[in-house]
Amino acid sequence: MELTLPDELVALAPGVPTRVPVQLRNPYAQPLELRIFLARGRAAGWATVDPPSLSLAPGETAEVGVVLQTPPEQPPSSSLVPFTVHAEEASTGEPAGFATALLKVALPVPVTGSLAARREKNTYDLWLANDTQRAAPLRITGQLDPPAGSVRVEPDAVLLEPGMRAQVTVRAKPGRPITGQPRSWALVVKVSDVYDAEREPYLTQVATGRSKPLVRAFVLAGVAALICVAAAAAIALNGGGRGLFSFRGKNAATTQPATVAPATVNRPYALIEVFPHKGADGGKAAAQAEQQKLAAQGMPVRLVDSLASDVLSDEEGGFYVLLQDGFQGTAQAEAYCAQWRAVAPKCQVTS
């Protein structure tokens, strides 16, 4: 006779029934009439087997439940308590098999929850619920990985009564690299016991994103080339550089790197056409010509540089993207594409 108990530790909350599944299999060629029970011990006084007896045909598998319920006044403990489930033949009392597992009595985790993204950039709703019989004083914290930027949690402490629900707003403002490649980041939100800082968090939720550089790489390269040309000209005009680096006072000109003006794109949006950053002007002239063509036929459309948006993909150097946004929902965006399908056959909704 084969008995199988779960491999993980069974955690009991004081006074709360917990069902532990037991798998039984009859590997023999004859049927078995079995009685299931727990070996004498501390856990046996907390246990009920459902059902306590069953019949198994040759090769058949079945499941019974061991329902464990401690007294409500049972104090939590970190000690591990073994319990053994036995099966014996009902007619003869002969042992048929057994399996052993471990349990401990611990306070229940008083909160469940999930993290959902809002349409607002890098803003999330943390939904919390208390399905236990005890009030849960909670502390909510958020941090960025890598730790560049800031996180604001509102409210950052909640008293969640039994059966109640709560919504917490989490706003992340990840730092952006000055230049280079987009940088990935993670937002880690933890829900903990207000009064027990040593206890492990009840709940941990993670959201991820990418931060684009403040300055495009090709803009920096252009500025650097311009500085080199200007420096060479200045050296030539100043007789090989004599007096070139002398102090000129507070009004001396300084060169500042150009930055990319950020562009906001709201989801859902209708994606109409994409032009890779190629050629002398990075594909901008072709994108503008297509935008003017569509506008001449009455179709409202935006032209957005993907390097200026945290929503659009900028792989392989980036794109000029023709799109339209500002819709109230996916259905309205799909209606927009359907209306202009004859003019823009590639129009598709991105949510």
C-alpha positions in Angstrom: 0.0 0.0 0.0 1.4 3.4 -1.0 0.7 6.6 1.1 1.9 10.1 0.1 1.8 13.3 2.2 2.8 16.8 1.0 6.5 17.5 1.1 6.1 21.0 2.5 5.7 21.9 6.2 2.0 22.1 7.4 1.4 25.4 9.2 -1.6 25.5 11.5 -3.3 28.7 12.7 -4.8 28.4 16.3 -8.4 27.3 16.0 -8.4 27.3 12.2 -9.1 23.9 10.4 -6.5 22.9 7.8 -7.0 20.1 5.4 -3.9 18.0 4.5 -4.4 15.7 1.4 -3.2 12.1 1.6 -2.8 10.1 -1.6 -3.3 6.3 -1.4 -2.6 3.8 -4.2 -3.2 0.1 -4.3 -0.3 -1.5 -6.2 -1.6 -5.1 -5.7 -3.6 -7.4 -7.8 -6.4 -7.7 -5.2 -8.8 -5.1 -3.8 -8.2 -3.5 -0.4 -10.6 -2.4 2.3 -8.8 0.2 4.4 -9.1 2.1 7.6 -7.2 5.4 7.9 -6.1 6.9 11.2 -3.3 8.9 12.8 -0.7 7.4 15.1 -1.0 8.1 18.7 0.6 11.5 19.6 0.0 15.2 20.0 -1.3 15.7 16.5 -3.8 12.8 16.7 -5.9 14.8 19.2 -6.2 17.6 16.6 -7.0 15.4 13.6 -10.1 14.1 11.8 -9.8 11.8 8.8 -12.3 12.3 6.0 -13.3 9.6 5.0 -11.9 7.3 7.7 -12.3 4.2 5.5 -12.4 3.4 1.8 -12.1 0.6 -0.8 -9.4 0.5 -3.5 -9.5 -1.7 -6.5 -6.2 -3.1 -7.9 -4.1 -0.2 -9.3 -6.6 2.4 -8.1 -5.6 5.7 -6.5 -7.7 7.8 -4.1 -7.4 10.8 -1.8 -8.5 11.3 1.8 -8.2 14.4 3.9 -6.7 14.8 7.3 -8.3 17.8 8.9 -6.1 19.3 11.6 -7.6 21.9 14.0 -5.8 23.1 17.2 -7.7 24.6 20.1 -8.2 28.4 19.7 -6.1 29.0 22.8 -3.2 27.0 21.4 -0.1 29.3 21.5 2.0 29.6 18.3 5.3 27.8 18.4 8.3 27.4 16.1 8.7 23.7 17.3 8.0 21.1 14.6 5.5 18.3 15.5 5.6 15.1 13.5 2.4 13.3 12.6 2.0 9.8 10.9 -0.9 8.7 8.9 -1.5 4.9 9.0 -3.6 2.6 6.7 -4.6 -0.9 7.9 -6.8 -3.6 6.4 -10.3 -3.2 7.8 -11.0 -6.9 8.1 -7.8 -8.1 9.8 -6.2 -5.0 11.3 -3.0 -5.8 9.5 -0.8 -2.7 8.7 -1.0 -1.7 5.0 1.2 1.4 4.9 2.1 4.7 6.5 3.5 8.2 5.8 4.9 10.9 8.1 5.0 14.7 7.8 5.7 17.7 10.0 3.5 20.6 11.3 3.9 23.7 13.4 1.4 26.1 15.0 1.8 29.6 13.7 -0.1 32.8 13.5 -2.1 33.0 10.2 -1.0 35.4 7.5 -3.7 38.0 7.8 -3.5 39.6 4.4 -3.7 38.7 0.7 -3.2 41.1 -2.2 -2.2 42.0 -5.7 -0.4 44.9 -7.5 -2.2 46.3 -10.6 -0.8 49.0 -12.9 -2.8 52.2 -13.6 -2.9 54.0 -16.9 -0.9 56.8 -15.1 2.8 56.2 -15.7 4.6 54.1 -13.0 1.6 54.2 -10.7 0.1 51.1 -9.2 -2.9 50.1 -7.1 -2.1 47.6 -4.3 -5.3 45.7 -3.3 -5.3 44.2 0.1 -7.8 41.8 1.8 -8.1 40.4 5.3 -10.0 37.0 5.3 -9.0 36.0 8.8 -10.8 36.7 12.1 -8.2 39.1 13.5 -7.5 42.7 12.7 -4.2 43.3 10.8 -2.2 46.5 11.5 -0.1 46.7 8.3 2.9 48.8 7.1 3.4 49.2 3.4 6.8 50.1 2.0 8.2 50.3 -1.6 11.7 50.5 -2.9 13.4 50.6 -6.3 16.0 48.2 -7.5 18.5 49.6 -8.4 17.9 52.2 -5.7 17.8 55.3 -8.0 14.7 57.4 -7.8 11.9 57.6 -5.3 8.7 55.7 -4.2 5.6 57.2 -2.6 3.0 55.0 -0.8 -0.4 56.4 0.1 -1.3 55.4 2.8 1.8 53.7 4.1 -0.1 52.2 7.1 -3.5 50.4 7.2 -5.5 48.8 10.0 -7.3 46.1 8.1 -10.3 44.7 10.0 -11.6 41.1 9.5 -13.3 40.7 6.2 -12.3 44.2 5.0 -10.6 45.3 1.8 -8.2 48.3 1.2 -6.6 50.1 -1.7 -3.1 51.6 -1.5 -1.6 53.8 -4.2 2.1 53.3 -5.0 3.9 55.9 -7.2 7.4 55.2 -8.5 9.8 57.7 -9.9 12.8 55.7 -11.2 15.9 57.6 -12.0 16.9 57.9 -15.7 20.5 57.5 -17.0 21.9 60.6 -18.6 22.8 58.7 -21.7 23.5 55.2 -22.9 21.1 52.3 -23.1 17.7 52.1 -21.4 18.0 50.8 -17.8 15.7 48.2 -16.3 14.3 48.7 -12.8 12.1 46.8 -10.4 9.6 48.2 -7.9 9.4 46.0 -4.8 6.4 46.5 -2.5 6.2 44.8 0.9 3.4 44.5 3.4 4.5 43.9 7.0 3.3 43.8 10.6 3.4 47.3 12.0 4.5 46.1 15.4 6.8 43.3 14.5 9.7 44.5 12.4 11.6 41.2 12.8 8.8 39.1 11.2 9.0 38.3 7.5 6.7 40.4 5.3 3.2 39.0 4.9 3.2 39.9 1.2 5.7 41.0 -1.5 4.7 42.2 -4.9 7.0 43.3 -7.8 6.5 45.4 -10.8 9.2 46.1 -13.5 9.9 48.7 -16.1 12.6 50.5 -18.2 14.0 54.0 -18.0 15.2 55.7 -21.1 18.2 58.0 -21.1 17.7 61.7 -20.8 20.0 62.4 -23.8 20.2 60.4 -27.0 23.6 58.9 -27.8 23.7 60.4 -31.3 22.9 63.9 -29.8 25.9 63.6 -27.5 28.1 62.5 -30.4 27.0 65.5 -32.4 27.6 67.9 -29.6 31.1 66.3 -29.0 31.9 66.7 -32.7 30.7 70.3 -32.7 32.9 71.1 -29.6 35.9 69.5 -31.3 35.4 71.6 -34.5 34.8 74.8 -32.4 38.0 74.1 -30.4 40.1 73.5 -33.5 38.8 76.8 -35.0 39.5 78.7 -31.7 43.0 77.3 -31.6 43.7 78.4 -35.1 42.3 81.9 -34.5 44.3 82.4 -31.3 47.7 81.7 -32.8 48.0 78.0 -32.0 46.2 78.3 -28.7 48.0 81.2 -27.0 45.6 82.7 -24.5 42.9 80.4 -25.5 42.3 79.0 -22.0 42.7 82.3 -20.2 39.9 83.3 -17.8 37.2 85.4 -19.6 35.0 86.2 -16.6 31.5 85.1 -15.6 30.0 85.7 -19.1 32.2 83.1 -20.8 30.0 80.9 -23.0 29.4 77.3 -22.0 28.0 74.5 -24.1 25.2 72.4 -22.7 24.2 69.1 -24.2 20.8 69.0 -25.9 18.1 67.0 -24.3 15.1 65.2 -25.7 11.8 66.7 -24.9 9.7 63.9 -23.3 6.5 62.8 -25.1 3.5 61.3 -23.3 1.8 58.4 -24.9 -1.3 57.0 -23.2 -2.5 53.4 -23.4 -4.5 52.1 -25.2 -3.2 53.7 -28.4 -3.6 53.0 -32.1 -0.3 52.2 -33.9 -0.4 53.3 -37.5 3.1 53.2 -39.0 6.7 52.9 -37.8 9.8 54.5 -39.4 13.2 53.3 -38.2 15.9 55.9 -37.3 17.9 55.5 -40.5 19.4 57.9 -43.0 20.7 61.4 -42.7 17.6 62.7 -40.8 16.8 59.4 -39.0 13.7 58.8 -41.0 11.9 61.9 -39.8 11.2 63.3 -43.3 9.5 60.1 -44.4 7.4 60.0 -41.2 6.4 63.6 -41.6 5.4 63.1 -45.2 3.2 60.1 -44.2 1.6 62.2 -41.4 0.8 65.0 -43.8 -0.7 62.5 -46.3 -3.0 61.1 -43.6 -3.9 64.5 -42.2 -4.9 65.6 -45.7 -7.5 62.9 -45.8 -8.9 64.0 -42.4 -7.3 61.3 -40.2 -6.0 62.7 -36.8 -2.6 61.2 -36.1 0.5 62.1 -34.0 4.2 61.7 -34.8 6.2 60.6 -31.7 9.9 59.8 -31.4 10.2 56.5 -29.5 13.3 57.8 -27.8 11.2 60.5 -26.1 8.6 58.1 -24.7 8.8 55.5 -22.0 5.9 53.6 -23.5 7.2 53.0 -27.1 9.9 50.5 -28.0 13.2 51.9 -29.0 15.2 48.8 -30.0 17.7 49.0 -32.8 18.2 52.8 -32.4 14.6 53.9 -32.1 11.7 54.8 -34.4 9.5 57.6 -35.5 6.0 56.4 -34.8 2.7 57.5 -36.2 0.0 56.8 -33.7 -3.2 58.2 -32.0 -4.0 58.0 -28.3 -6.3 59.7 -25.8 -9.0 57.0 -26.1 -11.3 56.1 -23.2 -10.8 52.4 -23.7 -9.8 49.6 -26.1 -13.2 49.6 -27.7 -12.9 53.3 -28.7 -9.3 52.7 -30.1 -10.5 49.7 -32.1 -13.4 51.9 -33.5 -10.8 54.5 -34.6 -8.8 51.8 -36.5 -12.0 50.5 -38.1 -13.0 54.0 -39.2 -9.7 54.7 -40.9 -8.8 51.2 -42.1 -9.1 52.2 -45.8 -6.6 55.0 -45.3 -4.3 53.2 -42.8 -4.5 49.5 -43.3 -1.8 48.7 -40.7 -3.7 50.4 -37.9 -3.7 48.2 -34.8 -4.6 48.8 -31.1 -1.9 48.4 -28.4 -3.1 48.3 -24.8 
